[in-house]
Amino acid sequence: MPVHTDGTTYSIGEAADVLGVSIPTLRLYEHQGLIIPLRRESGHRRYASDELERVRRIREAVHARRFTLDSLRDMFARFSHSNPHDCNSSDADQLPCWMHPAHTLLERSNRCRACEVYTSVIEELDKA
């Protein structure tokens, strides 16, 4: 699933309204390593259409299929790069590679968000 957007992005409040969730829920999903919002240089979060879809799929997994956030994070952490040099931070403390402490928020937003591991793990929810 390639990262794509029609150019429209939403602030955290707008995204919460569109998704019917609270702002703290979006922040929690980010803190748990389930989503990576775009970041402006100022650090403000922006949500593109692909990230909104990711949140919808996570919510479906949590509410309809009874996954916990911890179980989702653990499942995402099991995936790694086919070439370990693509990211020097996989398998760190059982976190998804994009959550490694060496990655800055801007690096996550600009690099990790486009990573094949990040974009493909959400597809595993359909198989689980």
C-alpha positions in Angstrom: 0.0 0.0 0.0 1.9 3.1 -1.2 1.7 6.3 0.7 -0.6 8.6 -1.2 -2.6 11.6 -0.6 -4.7 13.9 -2.7 -2.9 16.8 -1.1 -5.5 17.4 1.5 -4.4 17.2 5.1 -6.2 17.7 8.3 -5.2 19.1 11.7 -5.5 16.8 14.6 -8.9 18.4 15.5 -10.2 18.1 12.0 -9.0 14.5 11.7 -10.7 13.6 15.1 -14.0 15.1 13.8 -13.8 13.3 10.5 -13.0 10.0 12.2 -15.4 10.4 15.1 -12.7 9.9 17.7 -11.1 12.2 20.3 -7.9 14.1 20.0 -6.4 12.1 22.9 -7.2 8.9 21.0 -5.2 10.0 18.0 -2.3 11.0 20.2 -2.5 7.6 22.0 -2.4 5.8 18.7 0.7 7.8 17.7 2.3 7.2 21.1 1.7 3.5 20.8 3.4 3.4 17.4 0.2 2.6 15.4 0.2 5.7 13.3 2.6 8.4 12.1 1.0 11.7 11.3 2.8 14.1 9.0 4.7 16.7 10.8 5.3 20.3 9.9 8.6 21.9 10.7 6.7 23.5 13.6 5.9 20.0 14.9 2.2 20.3 14.3 0.5 17.1 13.2 -1.2 16.8 9.9 -3.3 13.8 8.8 -3.4 12.7 5.2 -6.2 10.5 3.7 -4.0 7.3 4.0 -3.5 7.9 7.7 -7.2 8.4 8.2 -7.8 5.1 6.6 -5.2 3.5 8.8 -7.0 4.8 11.9 -10.3 3.4 10.6 -8.7 0.0 10.2 -7.1 0.1 13.7 -10.4 1.2 15.2 -12.2 -1.7 13.5 -9.6 -4.1 14.8 -9.9 -2.8 18.3 -13.7 -2.6 18.4 -15.0 -5.3 16.2 -12.2 -7.8 16.4 -11.2 -7.2 20.1 -7.5 -6.4 19.5 -5.7 -4.4 22.1 -3.4 -1.6 21.3 -0.5 -3.6 22.8 -1.3 -6.6 20.7 -1.4 -4.4 17.6 1.9 -2.8 18.4 3.5 -6.2 19.1 2.2 -7.5 15.8 3.6 -4.5 14.0 7.0 -5.0 15.8 7.3 -8.5 14.3 7.8 -7.1 10.8 11.2 -6.0 9.8 13.0 -4.9 6.7 14.1 -7.4 4.1 17.4 -5.5 4.1 18.4 -4.7 7.7 20.4 -1.7 6.5 17.2 0.0 5.4 16.6 0.8 9.0 19.1 0.3 11.7 16.5 0.3 14.4 14.3 -2.8 14.0 13.7 -5.1 17.0 14.4 -2.3 19.5 12.6 -3.1 22.7 9.8 -4.9 20.9 8.7 -1.7 19.2 7.9 -1.3 15.5 11.1 -0.1 13.7 9.6 3.4 13.2 9.3 3.8 16.9 13.0 3.4 17.7 14.1 6.3 19.9 16.8 7.2 17.4 14.2 8.4 14.9 13.1 12.0 15.3 9.5 13.0 14.9 10.3 14.6 11.5 12.3 11.5 10.4 9.2 9.4 11.2 7.0 11.7 9.3 9.2 12.1 6.3 11.0 8.7 6.1 9.4 6.0 8.2 5.9 6.9 7.0 6.8 6.0 3.5 8.7 2.8 4.5 7.4 -0.4 3.0 7.2 -2.0 6.5 5.0 0.8 7.9 2.7 0.8 4.8 2.3 -2.9 4.6 1.8 -4.0 8.3 -1.7 -2.6 8.3 -2.6 -5.2 5.7 -1.8 -7.9 8.1 -4.8 -7.0 10.1 -6.9 -8.6 7.4 -5.0 -11.8 7.8 -5.0 -11.9 11.6 
